[in-house]
């Protein structure tokens, strides 16, 4: 891992075609501008983690008994007026 210190307005270059510029700095945040070719994927880590979690959840198979229990719980919630 490379750790750099940059000030507002300063840039760093990754490879030959990616440029990261520090636009603004707050007490506990940094605003960055990233210039990269369209074929380079740029994602926040929390989005990658959420996608992974969703993929895992979608791959879980439920037994008919589990589905029945979930449906009963949903019906109870609906009948009680909770939204």
NORMOBEL-V153486 format. One record per pair of residues at least 4 apart in sequence whose C-alpha atoms are under 6 Angstrom apart, sorted by the first residue. I is the first residue (numbers start at 1). GAP is how many residues later the second one is. D is the distance in whole Angstrom. If there is no record, write none. Layout:
# NORMOBEL-V153486
i=I gap=GAP d=D
i=I gap=GAP d=D
This chain:
# NORMOBEL-V153486
i=6 gap=4 d=6
i=8 gap=14 d=5
i=8 gap=15 d=6
i=8 gap=16 d=6
i=9 gap=13 d=5
i=9 gap=14 d=6
i=10 gap=11 d=6
i=10 gap=12 d=6
i=11 gap=9 d=5
i=11 gap=10 d=4
i=12 gap=7 d=6
i=12 gap=8 d=5
i=13 gap=5 d=6
i=13 gap=6 d=4
i=14 gap=4 d=5
i=18 gap=17 d=6
i=18 gap=18 d=5
i=19 gap=15 d=6
i=19 gap=16 d=5
i=20 gap=13 d=6
i=20 gap=14 d=5
i=21 gap=11 d=6
i=21 gap=12 d=5
i=22 gap=10 d=5
i=23 gap=8 d=5
i=23 gap=9 d=5
i=24 gap=6 d=6
i=24 gap=7 d=5
i=25 gap=5 d=5
i=62 gap=4 d=6
i=75 gap=4 d=6
i=77 gap=5 d=6
